[in-house]
Amino acid sequence: KNNNSNNNHNNNNSSEESSRNSYDLRDAAPTSASVGTSQLEDTLSDPLAAGVREALTKLRQHEPMVQEVVNEVRALATKASTPEVDLRTVVALADNAIKTLDLDPALLARRELAQEWPSSQLTHVREILDAIDAFEAATIAASRHLRSEESLTSPATASGAFALVSEALQTVLSTR
């Protein structure tokens, strides 16, 4: 039994020695072969790499402007119905902030910045405005078409104009 105990102790010592003898290569001094790899490792180990750190810094440097956008977006969410002009105002405010921040909107849409910038909410507002614009364009096109001589001679074209407006209206209603 004493022998087994010594063997276990020796096994424990050897595993401790082996773990002491194992090295974390990330801590090793870079060699000419590992210089390019260390940049990759830095990128992989830094969750705020690829411009997110810079974006976060800029968002915090312009906090009053960013907070105004965030507050306006939150205010939209609390309203039962929102006039189109309010939606357009919020988008213009956000676009101005993005221009001032000099950041790519795709970067602002990253998950890491969700607490700082309301990207998904702004995307939804833009989708609603796009649907409204499409509906208005379809309505104008249908109205012009119905006033044209062609619509007077062909009932099929009048129903096509109605279908265009109907489809645009369905798009608006589905973005709610």
Secondary structure, 3 states (H helix, E strand, C coil): CHHHHHHHHHHHHHHHHHHHHCCCHHHCCCCCCCHHHHHHHHHHHCCCCCCHHHHHHHHHHCHHHHHHHHHHHHHHHHCCCCCHHHHHHHHHHHHHHHHHHCCCHHHHCCHHHCCCCCHHHHHHHHHHHHHHHHHHHHHHHHHHHHHCHHHHHCHHHHHHHHHHHHHHHHHHHHCC
